[in-house]
Amino acid sequence: MRTPFHLRRAGIALAGAALLLAGAAGADAASGPQPGTGQRRPAIAAAALANPAMTPGSELQFIAVAPCRILDTRIAGGALTASSRDFSAVTPYDAQGGLADGCGIPATAVSLQLNLGAISQGNSTGFVKGWASGSPEPNASLVNYDPSGAVANMVTVPLSASATFTLRTNRSAQVFADVAGYYVQPLYATIDGSDGATASVLNGIASGLVDVVRTDIGEYQVTFNRNVTACVPAATDYTFPAVHEISVDANFSQDSTVFVSVKDSSTGVPDDTVFHLSLTC
């Protein structure tokens, strides 16, 4: 009789857990060099790869802003008439009819939350579509308008790598938009420093990461793609949490870089390991 899937799956999970525990228990013996030597300990990376807690996240972080006019074709550019136009999410906005001083949207934003409105021109009835500039045009519309007056919807519009988005109408309308917030990538990285010489991202688990450098035994500089001075950092050794003490410099002497120090908990001697760093902003 074929074993039911849920039982086979449970067996796989138990086997994986047993392997992880065995790897952790025998790490020092199997990997050779002792903590603080700065030499490679292969069991660290192997055990970390088996740890299900290291699955990367994918949810974007939303940051609200005070409602701010980002575009208004009545002020600049004129109505969209069966055509498309690109708009910028970052300052200045005066060329597109928005607030000249900007709305505080960073270039690292990946999408905007907009109160997007349309005002029919020439008694036309139509729709407005929006998408990240350079991407395929979607089938769905964001706002449907008619001659009855201004119509607005709260919508989310993705941005291109250059922080621009495209709006298109099939008929004729004046278009305006107030930004209410934006989305950015979460900031985290799982760093493998176990080779005792360099540091790298383990298994592609990172978001918003620009660079990581191992400056000495147990010392790392991790740089992200935006200012992190207002963020709260946290670092955890997923493989041997009882063995290592990890601290993160919260002073942030560089705007986008955090400094991580790893020490052996029992001796206080600097050591290398695999750790996960995340920032709450």
Secondary structure, DSSP 8 states (H G I E B T S, - for coil): ----HHHHHHHHHHHHHHHHHHHHHTHHHHH-S-TTS----HHHHHHHHT-GGG------EEEEEEEEEEEETTTTT--EES-EEEEESSS--GGGTS-TT-----TT--EEEEEEEEEESTT--EEEEEEETTS---SS-SEEE-TTS-EEEEEEEE--TTSEEEEEESSEEEEEEEEEEEEE--EEEEEE-TTSS--EEEEEEEESEEEEEEEETTEEEEEESS--TT-EEEEEESS-TTTEEEEEEEEEEETTEEEEEEEETTT--B---EEEEEEE-
